[in-house]
């Protein structure tokens, strides 16, 4: 009995060691380097989610978000209603997902080095957007969710004169838009506006200055 138990224990030990080596190899191979971010894929869901590039189903002329892929540093300026503002530093990571038919991001502000259990919820973002190309409508649809605040937005994107304009409405039905402008290889500006009079006038609520 002891001999059989010893043989069985040795077999299990070898099997565990083999599995551990295979896991370490998989983890090492799955580390993707995008810009300044190195993201280890530690579970099969993340490996299945990621794509190596855009799907050929998306025409090249419609790939308006290609330039975002990778990682960005962001200086965030939130404009408050009383005329004051809050400035923080954030991080933003983008990658192709779902067989290249979509781009997903993780938007973190303040960045992870400045976060803990006591971080204020005011203008606090640790959320994700999914940008999906709609072949029939020939436009991108953007869904944003921020579990920190409970915010959810749905926007439709179009390119216009060097800008990318993402438009939608807030929960009260007021028009809102988020715009990428001043787009360069290593920098861009992204700002959000809202209208309380049906689009006649717009109020700047936030702007983000991106660099990498």
Secondary structure, DSSP 8 states (H G I E B T S, - for coil): -HHHHHHHHHHHHHHHHHHHHHHHHHHHHT-EEETTEEE---SHHHHHHB-SS--TTS-GGG-TTGGG-EEEEEEEEEE-TTS-EEEEEEEEEEEEETTTTEEEEEEEES-GGG--TT---TT-EEEEEEEEEETTTTEEEEEEEETTTTEEEEEEEEEETTEEEEEEE-TTS-EEEEEEES--SSEEEEEEEE-SSTTSS-EEEEEEEEE-
